[in-house]
């Protein structure tokens, strides 16, 4: 290994140790509290997404029903007129 590589590895190790040493320790209770907050936020997001999906499904279902009704009426009228004209 060259001297440059050894020097670079040494510098990286020193930097890593400095970062670890400067990072404040988090207590167990703080970690739990943070984890709970993250879990609550995730649940809230899931609920909001579920509600939005339900609303979209309802809207799409209603639109499909309306289109089906309109098409049925149009076809019935067209068929009725065609039958009237044939007789």
C-alpha positions in Angstrom: 0.0 0.0 0.0 1.4 3.4 -0.8 2.0 6.1 1.7 -0.8 8.2 0.2 -3.4 5.5 0.6 -2.3 4.9 4.2 -2.5 8.6 4.9 -6.0 8.8 3.3 -7.3 5.9 5.4 -5.9 7.4 8.5 -7.6 10.7 7.8 -10.9 9.0 7.1 -10.7 7.0 10.4 -9.8 10.1 12.3 -12.8 12.0 10.7 -15.1 9.1 11.6 -14.0 9.0 15.2 -14.5 12.8 15.4 -18.0 12.5 14.1 -18.9 9.8 16.5 -17.5 11.7 19.4 -19.3 14.9 18.5 -22.7 13.2 18.0 -24.8 13.7 21.2 -26.0 10.6 22.9 -29.7 10.1 22.8 -31.4 8.7 25.9 -33.6 5.7 25.7 -36.7 7.6 26.6 -36.0 10.3 24.0 -35.5 7.5 21.4 -38.8 5.9 22.4 -40.6 9.3 22.3 -39.3 10.0 18.9 -40.3 6.5 17.7 -43.8 7.0 19.0 -44.1 10.4 17.3 -43.0 8.9 14.0 -45.4 6.0 14.4 -48.3 8.4 15.1 -47.4 10.5 12.1 -47.3 7.4 9.9 -50.7 6.3 11.1 -52.2 9.7 10.5 -50.8 9.7 6.9 -52.2 6.2 6.3 -55.6 7.3 7.5 -55.6 10.3 5.3 -54.5 8.3 2.3 -57.2 5.7 3.0 -59.9 8.4 3.3 -58.8 10.0 0.0 -58.8 6.6 -1.7 -62.3 5.9 -0.5 -63.5 9.3 -1.7 -62.0 8.8 -5.1 -63.6 5.3 -5.3 -67.0 6.7 -4.4 -66.7 9.5 -7.0 -65.6 7.1 -9.7 -68.4 4.7 -8.9 -71.0 7.5 -9.0 -69.6 8.7 -12.3 -69.7 5.2 -13.8 -73.3 4.7 -12.6 -74.3 8.1 -14.2 -72.7 7.1 -17.5 -74.3 3.7 -17.4 -77.7 5.3 -16.9 -77.2 7.9 -19.6 -76.1 5.3 -22.1 -79.0 3.0 -21.2 -81.5 5.8 -21.7 -79.9 6.8 -25.0 -80.0 3.3 -26.3 -83.5 2.7 -25.2 -84.7 5.9 -26.9 -82.8 5.1 -30.1 -84.2 1.5 -30.1 -87.8 2.8 -29.4 -87.5 5.3 -32.3 -86.1 2.7 -34.6 -89.0 0.4 -33.8 -91.6 3.1 -34.2 -90.2 4.0 -37.7 -90.2 0.4 -38.8 -93.9 -0.3 -38.1 
